[in-house]
Amino acid sequence: MTPHTALIVERMARDAGLALIWGAGGLALIVSDELRTPLATALRYPTQIAILLATTSALVAIPSEAAEFASGWQAALQPDLLWIVAFQTHAGLSSAAQTVTCIAMLGAFATGRRRLAVGLAGLALAEAAATGHMAEGPGFAGMARIVVAAVHILSAAPGSEPPALHHTGAVLTIAGA
């Protein structure tokens, strides 16, 4: 597998896992009491798989990006290059933020803090907007593109329509709108 292919698989696995946790997990948190338990039970194994996918793929993001930038897998094991990719490139900073957020999400799930974990999954999913072409552009215009892309990503996750409306309402309430 080439580094480019690995990077595509890694991003797809991470984003798919986070989308399931954000969308379906968020839905399970806001449904009525009589639906919450059966839905949470039905989602237990898919959520565990999604957590494993998201966290594992986030952990290999920086080495995969380093291998992609340097055109070879040997770069994935060079600490100085990993440092440069993680902290001196836009994509690396975004991947590092997602990795930290995914690890925190794993910890939240492990300690039974589902609401926090679902929120962290949403944050990690929104951080995907800070990579790629949507993140290009300086100043307010660049930030506006990232915010629009983040809202789009969060509202497009499977099962996220009701949670997205709920979360959007909460954000608007906090913002005083």
C-alpha positions in Angstrom: 0.0 0.0 0.0 1.4 3.4 -0.9 1.4 6.2 1.7 -1.1 8.1 -0.4 -3.5 5.1 -0.3 -2.9 4.6 3.4 -3.7 8.3 4.0 -7.0 8.0 2.1 -8.0 4.8 4.1 -6.9 6.4 7.4 -9.0 9.5 6.8 -12.0 7.5 5.6 -11.9 5.2 8.6 -11.5 8.1 11.0 -14.2 10.2 9.5 -16.6 7.2 9.2 -16.1 6.3 12.8 -16.5 9.8 14.0 -19.6 10.3 11.8 -21.3 7.2 13.3 -20.5 8.3 16.9 -21.6 11.9 16.3 -24.7 11.0 14.3 -26.1 7.9 15.8 -24.6 8.5 19.3 -26.1 12.0 19.3 -29.4 10.7 18.2 -29.4 8.1 21.0 -28.8 10.9 23.5 -31.8 13.0 22.5 -34.5 10.5 21.9 -37.2 9.8 24.4 -36.5 7.6 27.4 -38.4 4.6 26.0 -36.2 4.6 22.9 -32.9 5.5 24.5 -32.1 2.2 26.0 -32.9 0.0 23.0 -31.2 2.3 20.7 -28.1 2.5 22.9 -28.1 -1.3 23.1 -28.4 -1.7 19.3 -25.6 0.8 18.8 -23.2 -0.6 21.4 -21.0 -2.8 19.1 -21.1 -0.4 16.1 -20.1 2.4 18.5 -17.2 0.3 19.9 -16.0 -0.4 16.4 -16.3 3.3 15.4 -14.3 4.3 18.5 -11.6 1.8 17.6 -11.5 3.0 13.9 -11.5 6.7 14.8 -8.8 6.5 17.5 -6.5 4.0 15.7 -6.7 5.9 12.5 -6.1 9.2 14.2 -2.9 7.7 15.8 -1.5 6.8 12.4 -2.4 10.1 10.8 0.9 11.9 11.3 3.1 9.0 10.3 1.0 8.5 7.2 1.2 12.2 6.3 4.9 12.2 6.8 5.3 9.2 4.5 3.1 10.9 2.0 5.1 14.1 2.1 8.4 12.4 1.9 7.2 9.8 -0.7 8.2 6.7 1.4 7.3 4.7 4.4 10.8 5.2 6.0 9.7 8.8 6.7 7.0 7.5 9.1 9.7 6.5 11.6 11.8 9.6 11.5 11.1 11.7 14.7 12.4 14.9 13.2 10.2 14.7 10.2 7.2 13.6 12.3 7.7 16.7 14.4 7.8 18.9 11.3 4.7 17.4 9.8 2.8 17.5 13.1 3.6 21.0 14.2 4.8 23.0 11.1 2.2 22.1 8.5 -1.5 23.1 8.4 -2.6 19.5 7.8 -0.3 18.2 10.5 -1.7 20.6 13.1 -5.2 19.6 12.2 -4.3 15.9 12.4 -2.6 16.4 15.7 -5.7 18.2 17.1 -7.9 15.4 15.8 -5.6 12.8 17.4 -5.8 14.5 20.8 -9.5 14.9 20.5 -10.0 11.2 19.6 -7.9 10.1 22.5 -10.0 12.3 24.8 -13.1 10.8 23.2 -11.8 7.3 24.0 -11.2 8.3 27.6 -14.7 9.8 27.9 -16.3 6.6 26.6 -14.1 4.5 28.8 -15.2 6.5 31.9 -18.9 6.4 30.9 -19.2 10.0 29.9 -21.3 9.4 26.7 -22.4 13.0 26.2 -18.9 14.3 26.5 -17.6 11.5 24.1 -20.3 12.3 21.5 -19.4 16.0 21.8 -15.7 15.2 21.3 -16.6 13.1 18.3 -18.4 16.1 16.8 -15.4 18.3 17.6 -13.0 15.9 16.0 -15.3 15.6 12.9 -15.5 19.3 12.7 -11.7 19.6 12.8 -11.7 17.7 9.5 -12.8 21.0 8.0 -9.4 22.5 8.9 -7.6 20.3 6.4 -7.5 20.4 2.6 -8.8 23.1 0.3 -11.5 24.4 2.5 -8.9 25.6 5.0 -7.1 27.7 2.4 -7.2 31.4 2.6 -6.0 33.9 5.2 -8.0 35.9 7.7 -11.7 36.0 8.1 -12.6 34.5 4.7 -10.5 31.4 5.4 -12.0 31.0 8.9 -15.5 31.5 7.5 -14.8 28.7 4.9 -13.7 26.4 7.8 -16.8 27.2 9.9 -19.2 26.6 6.9 -17.4 23.3 6.1 -17.6 22.2 9.7 -21.3 22.8 9.9 -21.8 21.0 6.7 -19.8 18.0 7.9 -21.6 17.8 11.2 -25.0 18.0 9.7 -24.2 15.4 7.0 -23.2 12.6 9.3 -25.6 9.6 9.2 -28.4 10.0 11.7 -27.2 13.5 12.7 -30.1 15.6 11.4 -32.0 15.7 14.7 -28.8 16.1 16.8 -27.5 18.7 14.4 -30.6 20.7 14.9 -30.4 20.3 18.6 -26.8 21.3 18.8 -27.3 24.2 16.4 -30.1 25.4 18.7 -27.8 25.1 21.7 -25.0 27.1 19.9 -27.5 29.8 18.9 -28.8 30.0 22.4 -25.3 30.4 23.8 -24.5 33.0 21.2 -27.6 34.9 22.2 -29.2 34.7 18.8 
